Amino acid sequence: MSDQVIFDDFFYYYLEDNAFTEISLDKFAEDFINEFNIDIVPYFQAVHKGGSLPEFLFSTPEYIQSRDNIGDVYLIRFRISNIGDTKGMVDVSLRMPGMRGFGGGGAESEKRMYELDPGISKDIQITVFDVPRLLTINTLVSGNIPSSFSTFLRSAKVNYNTEIGEYERITTERVSFRNEGEYIVDNEDEGFEYISVSNESKLKQYIDSRKGSSDEIIYESLNPWRTPAVWTPVAHTAFYGATVRSALVSSRGDGGNIVRWKEKLPEAGFYDVFVYIPLSAMMDRMPGRGRGGTRGESRPMGEMGDRQRRTGFRDQGFDYRYTVSSHVGSNEVIFTLNNIEEGWNKIGTFYFPADTAIIELSNQTAGRRVFADAVKWVKKP
């Protein structure tokens, strides 16, 4: 029985047994800890007082196929670090497609719950016996933006000589996103800045400026039908980030909207430069023919042909225009969005002095929009 079913059963019967009875928070917390050995009081206090929240870092999950004495087993390994100031819980679910796939009603799931004190890191291994296809991590009450994210488990690495038991182990090593010789600037970092030039009416510019007068950043959701005319922060699980997975997006223009990543490199030499392309966030519904239809043929709504709409990369083949510069000169780079990898994509190798390196990106493109996320310099040996 999964953790979610156990919790649902507990909550259902708890409400039924205590119908028309006033239950104090202390009493409910005591019953909860007796059932699950988890103290939920800190979570209620954090929400009620508006105080500090847990913040979680996650390593990239490893997906492994192995065997026991009966047959194949599937392992998902990752590390969690709570870098916040209060205790937090993380809900992890694995989705297995049923006979008719995810949307056919036969999908099954496995769920786990992990609790982490502030400053604690844990190595996690989940063991399942059906092929998992989708991993979702929900940080529940936390400072993470977005609070949950999902990733498809596409190709398992085969390893028949590895530990296959499920575990949850405290480790002294915190999750890190940076390797030696790498220098990363995200759109949330101090080394990032942007310039927006708006052609909108003065009234709309004034209204928008009043909306953004607070120091608090408001992240919008991606809208496949409308892209803002100025650089706008958006949140999505596909973006780069530690506790905040965000990027800036702007509609296409004449190049007046510019973002800039700056990093002081400690050594002179040649560096590979990578830009982070959030491929999953750039996938849209594409119009297309259904099975058995012909181009332009009118078909009644509800038939298979109208329901089948494929997802595609609408930015395919369009250019992003970068400028790579330092005090010794600059290079213009036209990077075409062909055969894009999810995440880091190399735009070239360049010489930089031991000084401030600058990467710029404008909104000049023939496509619909431009995303600005993170940049990475990697020192060549």
C-alpha positions in Angstrom: 0.0 0.0 0.0 1.4 3.4 -1.0 2.1 6.2 1.5 -0.6 8.3 -0.1 -3.3 5.6 0.4 -2.2 5.1 4.0 -2.5 8.8 4.6 -5.9 9.1 2.9 -7.2 6.2 5.0 -5.9 7.8 8.2 -7.5 11.1 7.4 -10.8 9.6 6.2 -11.3 7.5 9.3 -10.0 10.3 11.6 -12.7 12.7 10.3 -15.3 10.0 10.5 -14.4 9.0 14.1 -14.3 12.6 15.3 -17.4 13.9 13.4 -19.0 16.9 15.2 -16.1 17.0 17.7 -13.8 19.9 18.2 -10.2 18.8 17.9 -7.3 21.0 19.0 -4.2 21.4 17.0 -2.2 19.8 19.8 -4.5 16.8 19.8 -4.3 16.3 16.1 -0.5 16.8 16.1 -0.3 14.1 18.8 -2.4 11.7 16.9 -0.5 12.4 13.7 2.9 11.8 15.3 1.6 8.5 16.9 0.5 7.3 13.4 3.3 8.5 11.2 6.1 9.5 13.6 6.2 13.0 12.1 5.8 16.2 14.1 3.6 18.6 11.9 3.5 21.5 14.4 6.5 23.3 12.9 4.8 23.4 9.5 1.6 24.9 10.9 3.7 27.4 12.8 5.6 28.4 9.7 2.5 29.0 7.7 0.6 30.7 10.5 3.3 33.1 11.5 4.6 33.8 8.0 8.1 33.0 9.3 11.0 31.3 7.5 10.3 28.3 5.3 12.4 25.3 4.4 14.2 25.6 1.0 15.4 22.5 -0.8 18.1 21.7 -3.3 17.9 18.5 -5.4 20.5 16.7 -7.4 19.8 15.4 -10.9 18.1 12.0 -10.4 19.9 8.9 -11.5 17.7 6.3 -13.2 19.1 2.7 -13.0 17.8 -0.7 -14.1 19.1 -3.6 -12.1 17.9 -7.1 -11.1 17.1 -9.1 -8.0 16.5 -12.9 -7.7 13.1 -12.6 -9.3 13.5 -10.1 -12.1 14.1 -6.5 -13.1 14.1 -3.7 -10.5 14.3 0.1 -11.2 16.2 2.5 -8.9 15.9 6.3 -8.7 18.7 8.0 -6.7 19.0 11.6 -5.8 20.2 13.9 -3.0 18.1 16.4 -1.1 19.5 19.3 1.0 17.4 21.6 3.2 19.2 24.9 3.2 16.3 26.7 4.9 16.0 27.6 8.6 13.1 25.3 9.5 12.2 21.7 9.1 10.4 20.6 5.9 8.8 17.7 4.2 9.1 16.5 0.6 6.6 14.3 -1.2 8.0 12.2 -4.1 5.9 10.3 -6.5 6.7 8.0 -9.4 4.2 7.4 -12.2 4.0 4.2 -14.1 1.9 4.2 -17.3 -0.9 1.6 -17.4 -2.1 -0.4 -20.3 -3.4 2.7 -22.1 -0.6 5.1 -21.1 -0.7 8.0 -18.7 -4.0 9.4 -19.9 -5.8 6.1 -20.3 -6.9 5.7 -16.7 -4.6 2.7 -16.0 -1.6 4.6 -14.7 -0.3 3.7 -11.3 2.0 5.6 -8.9 4.4 5.1 -6.0 4.7 7.7 -3.3 7.3 8.5 -0.6 7.6 11.2 2.0 10.8 12.5 3.4 11.4 14.9 6.4 14.5 17.0 6.7 15.7 19.2 9.5 17.4 22.5 8.6 20.9 22.1 7.3 20.5 18.4 6.7 21.2 16.5 3.4 20.0 13.0 2.6 20.8 10.5 -0.1 17.7 8.8 -1.3 17.1 5.6 -3.3 13.6 4.5 -4.3 13.2 0.9 -5.6 10.2 -0.1 -7.7 9.4 -3.2 -9.8 7.4 -1.6 -12.6 9.0 0.8 -15.2 8.6 4.4 -13.9 8.2 7.1 -16.5 7.6 10.3 -14.5 9.2 11.6 -11.3 7.5 14.4 -9.4 9.0 16.1 -6.3 6.6 18.3 -4.3 8.2 20.5 -1.6 4.8 21.2 -0.1 5.2 24.2 2.3 8.5 25.7 1.2 10.3 28.7 -0.3 10.9 26.8 -3.6 9.5 28.4 -6.7 7.8 26.5 -8.3 7.0 24.3 -5.2 7.0 21.1 -7.3 8.7 19.9 -10.4 8.6 16.9 -12.7 11.0 15.1 -14.9 10.6 12.2 -17.4 12.7 9.1 -16.8 13.6 8.3 -20.3 16.5 5.8 -20.4 17.7 3.7 -17.5 21.4 2.9 -17.1 21.8 -0.8 -16.7 23.8 -1.9 -13.6 23.5 -5.4 -12.2 26.2 -4.9 -9.6 24.7 -2.2 -7.4 22.8 -1.9 -4.2 19.1 -2.3 -4.9 17.6 -1.8 -1.5 15.6 1.3 -0.8 17.4 3.8 1.6 17.2 7.2 3.2 20.7 8.2 4.5 22.0 11.4 6.1 25.1 12.7 4.3 27.5 15.5 5.1 27.7 16.5 1.4 25.3 19.2 0.3 23.8 19.3 -3.2 26.0 21.5 -5.4 25.3 22.7 -8.9 28.8 23.8 -9.7 31.9 21.8 -10.5 35.5 23.0 -10.3 36.5 25.2 -13.2 32.9 26.2 -13.9 31.5 29.7 -13.5 27.7 30.1 -13.7 25.5 33.2 -13.6 21.8 32.7 -13.4 19.1 35.3 -14.0 18.6 35.3 -10.2 22.3 36.2 -9.5 23.9 39.6 -8.9 25.9 39.3 -12.2 22.7 39.4 -14.2 21.0 42.6 -15.5 18.5 43.5 -18.2 17.2 46.4 -20.2 13.7 46.6 -21.6 12.3 49.1 -24.2 8.6 49.2 -24.4 6.5 50.4 -27.3 3.3 50.2 -25.2 1.2 53.3 -24.3 2.4 55.6 -21.5 -0.7 54.7 -19.5 0.0 51.0 -19.7 3.7 51.5 -18.8 2.6 53.5 -15.7 0.1 50.8 -14.6 2.8 48.1 -15.0 5.3 50.2 -13.1 2.9 50.6 -10.2 2.3 46.8 -10.2 6.1 46.3 -10.0 6.8 49.0 -7.4 7.4 46.4 -4.6 10.8 44.8 -4.1 9.1 41.4 -4.3 9.5 39.6 -7.6 6.2 38.3 -9.1 6.7 35.4 -11.4 4.2 34.9 -14.2 3.2 31.6 -15.8 4.2 30.8 -19.4 1.4 31.7 -21.8 1.7 30.0 -25.2 -0.5 32.6 -26.9 0.9 35.8 -25.5 4.5 36.8 -24.7 5.2 40.1 -22.9 6.8 42.9 -24.9 9.4 43.5 -22.1 11.6 41.1 -20.2 9.3 39.4 -17.7 10.2 36.8 -15.0 8.5 33.5 -15.4 8.7 30.3 -13.3 8.8 26.7 -14.7 10.3 23.4 -13.6 12.4 23.3 -16.8 14.4 26.5 -16.0 17.8 26.5 -14.3 18.0 27.4 -10.6 18.7 26.2 -7.1 15.5 27.0 -5.1 14.0 29.3 -7.7 13.7 27.9 -11.2 13.0 31.0 -13.3 14.0 32.8 -16.4 13.1 36.0 -18.3 11.1 36.0 -21.5 10.5 38.7 -24.1 8.6 38.7 -27.4 10.7 39.3 -30.5 11.7 42.8 -31.3 14.4 44.9 -32.9 17.1 44.1 -30.3 16.3 46.9 -27.9 15.6 44.4 -25.1 18.9 43.2 -23.8 20.0 40.9 -21.0 23.6 40.7 -19.7 25.5 38.1 -17.7 28.7 39.2 -16.1 31.3 37.1 -14.3 34.9 37.9 -13.2 37.1 35.0 -14.4 40.2 34.4 -12.2 42.4 33.0 -15.0 43.1 34.0 -18.5 42.6 31.3 -21.1 40.1 29.6 -23.4 36.7 28.9 -22.0 33.8 26.9 -23.5 30.6 29.0 -23.1 27.2 27.4 -22.6 23.7 28.8 -22.4 20.8 27.1 -20.7 17.9 26.4 -23.0 14.7 25.3 -21.2 13.5 23.0 -24.0 10.6 21.5 -22.0 9.2 25.0 -21.3 9.4 25.9 -25.0 7.2 23.0 -26.2 3.8 24.0 -27.4 0.7 22.3 -28.9 1.2 22.1 -32.6 -1.7 22.0 -35.1 -1.7 18.9 -37.2 -3.8 16.3 -39.0 -5.4 13.5 -37.0 -5.1 9.9 -37.9 -6.9 9.1 -41.2 -7.7 12.7 -42.0 -6.6 14.8 -45.0 -5.3 18.3 -45.0 -8.1 20.8 -44.8 -10.8 18.2 -44.2 -13.5 19.2 -41.8 -14.3 16.6 -39.2 -16.8 16.6 -36.3 -15.5 17.5 -32.9 -14.7 14.6 -30.7 -13.4 12.3 -33.4 -9.9 10.9 -33.0 -8.4 13.2 -35.6 -9.4 16.4 -33.7 -8.3 15.0 -30.3 -4.8 14.2 -31.5 -2.6 17.3 -31.4 1.1 16.8 -31.2 3.5 18.8 -29.0 6.4 20.4 -30.9 9.3 22.8 -30.5 7.9 25.9 -32.2 11.2 27.8 -31.8 13.0 25.2 -34.0 15.3 26.8 -36.5 15.2 30.3 -35.2 18.2 32.3 -34.1 19.3 33.7 -30.7 21.9 36.6 -31.1 24.6 36.7 -28.4 27.5 39.0 -27.9 30.6 37.5 -26.1 32.9 40.2 -24.8 35.7 41.3 -22.5 38.1 44.3 -22.4 40.1 42.7 -25.2 37.2 42.6 -27.7 33.9 41.1 -28.6 32.4 38.4 -30.8 28.9 38.2 -32.3 27.4 34.7 -32.1 24.3 33.7 -34.0 23.1 30.5 -32.3 20.4 28.5 -34.2 17.9 26.5 -32.2 18.5 23.2 -34.0 19.1 19.9 -32.3 18.8 21.6 -28.9 19.6 19.7 -25.7 17.5 20.1 -22.6 19.6 22.4 -20.5 23.2 23.4 -21.3 24.1 24.1 -25.0 27.5 25.1 -26.1 27.7 28.3 -28.3 31.5 28.3 -28.8 35.0 28.5 -27.3 36.5 32.0 -26.6 39.6 33.5 -25.1 39.0 35.6 -22.0 41.5 37.6 -19.9 41.6 37.4 -16.1 38.9 40.0 -15.9 35.1 40.5 -16.2 33.5 38.4 -19.0 30.2 39.5 -20.4 27.6 37.6 -22.4 24.7 39.6 -23.9 21.5 38.4 -25.5 18.9 40.6 -27.4 15.3 40.0 -28.3 16.1 40.2 -32.0 14.9 37.0 -33.6 12.6 35.8 -36.3 10.9 33.6 -33.8 8.1 34.5 -31.4 10.1 35.0 -28.3 13.5 34.8 -26.5 14.2 33.1 -23.2 17.1 34.3 -20.9 18.1 31.9 -18.2 21.7 31.0 -17.2 25.2 31.1 -18.7 28.2 29.0 -17.9 31.9 29.4 -18.6 34.1 26.2 -18.4 37.9 26.6 -18.3 39.7 24.4 -20.9 42.8 22.5 -19.6 
